[in-house]
Amino acid sequence: MRIQHQRVAVRVPATSANLGPGFDALGLALDLCDDLTVEATTGAVEIDATGEGAGTLPEGEEHLVIRALRRGLDHAGAPQAGLRLHTVNRIPHGRGLGSSAAATVAGLLLARALLSDPAALDDDTVLQLACEFEGHPDNAAPAVLGGVTLSWMEGESARTVALRTREDALAPLVLRPSTSLSTRRARGLLPETVPHADAAFNAARAALLVHALGTDPELLLEATEDRLHQEQRAAGMPESVELMRTLRRAGHPAVISGAGPSVLVLRGQRAQIAPLVRENVADPGQWRIAQVPLHVDGATSVVR
């Protein structure tokens, strides 16, 4: 295997995982994308980052995109090279919108685009390698495939399927606070065990959510009920959880996006949601509200 192309680019979308009851399993891609370009060189690693996280991320070989890119080259049996990476980051970091999964998938797809035989890093392989970094495929799967995905682990192997959704089922609205929350801290707030009744409740709601997305979006409010992780994380993002509760009481299918603290409304309009935000958060100026369509195509790459 060899590096055939000197300069390649990828575009990778933001994602939102869990969608309420589908903890570590359900996810969707959002039309908010990072653009990355890499050039193979004979020198050291160079990184030029603009946008979200610029100036705060690790540099050189510790940069997540570089680490994932090198893992992809290693897996394919290709030689390593010097790398000149340019990123335009639009996905906010630490907000539950899949920024780390996007970086990991971007690095792996940059590696694939460089190769003489891209089939060595097909989508299944990219998903598997991404799980080495992420630990689970719920964000990586929609980043690769786009749309809405259902993912699971079969032993050590990551598996995923794309879910069919009704064209009018989703009108995603992202409510993003200025504060951040690390995934590690959010996971640390979860109990080690859950009552059997709560597990059964979530199993039923997750199944109902698949049905609602594909057949009957009028059931989305009931289908996004959760007992496993959102209320349990309230101590780490109290305003986000309270806002989610308020929106749900008003009839909107709102969930915590991934590990939070962003809130995702699966089907809503800004004109309806914005007044509720203004009336129910301490400082509305610290929240951004954006209608962000479903990203149906997943990550893409081109040779420059």
C-alpha positions, 0 to 999 in steps of 0.5 A, a space after each residue: 500500500 502506498 500514499 498516492 495523493 498528496 493533498 486531500 480534503 474531507 467534510 464531516 458533520 456534527 452528530 447528536 447521540 442517544 436521542 433520549 432513550 437510545 443511550 449509546 445506540 441511536 444517533 443522527 448527523 446534523 448539517 453543521 460541518 468541519 472542513 479539513 485539508 491535509 497535505 503529505 509532506 517530507 517535513 514535520 507535522 504542521 497544523 493551521 486551525 481556525 474556528 471552534 477550539 482554535 488555539 486550545 487543542 493539542 498540537 503536533 502528533 497529539 492532535 486527534 485528527 493526526 492520531 486518527 490519520 496515522 492509525 488509518 495509515 498503519 491499519 492499511 499498511 501504508 508508510 507514514 509521512 509528514 503532514 500539513 493539516 488545515 482545519 475549519 472547525 464549526 462543530 463546537 467542542 464539549 457541547 454534546 455535538 460529536 466534535 471528537 467523533 468528527 475529528 476521529 472520522 475526519 482523520 481516518 477518511 483523510 487517510 483513506 483519501 490519501 491511499 492508492 487503494 481506499 478500499 483498505 479503509 472502507 466504511 466498516 473499517 473506519 467505524 471499527 477504528 473510530 471505536 478504538 478512540 471513541 469507545 462506542 459507535 453512536 456518534 461515529 456511525 452517523 458521522 460516516 453514514 449521515 442521517 439517523 443510525 442505530 449502532 451496537 457492539 457485537 463483542 469487539 466489533 462495531 455494527 450499525 444500520 441506517 434507519 429510514 425516516 419520514 421526510 417530515 419526521 425531523 426538523 432539528 433545533 439545537 440549543 447550545 449554551 456557552 458552557 461546556 461539559 466533558 464526556 468523561 465528567 458526564 459519564 461519571 455522573 451515571 449510576 453503575 446499575 439501574 432498576 429493571 423497570 427503568 431498563 424496560 421503560 427505555 427499551 420500549 421507548 427506544 423501539 417506539 422512537 425507531 417507529 416514530 421516526 419512520 412511520 409516525 412522528 406525532 409519537 416523538 414526544 412519548 418516544 423520546 422519554 428517558 429514565 437512564 441518563 438525562 436526569 442522572 446528569 442534571 448535577 453537571 448541567 442543571 440549566 440544560 436539564 431544566 430547559 429540556 423539562 420545560 420544553 417537554 412540558 410544552 409538548 416539544 420532543 426535546 432531549 439532551 444532545 449526547 453528553 450535553 449540555 446542548 439541548 436538541 429538539 427533534 422536531 421544532 421551530 425557532 419561533 416556538 422555542 425561542 420564547 421558552 428559552 428566553 423565559 426559562 434560563 437565567 441569561 438567554 444571551 448565553 444560549 444560541 438557538 439554531 435550526 440545523 437540518 439533518 445531514 443525510 450524506 455523511 462525511 465526504 472526501 475529495 482529492 485536491 
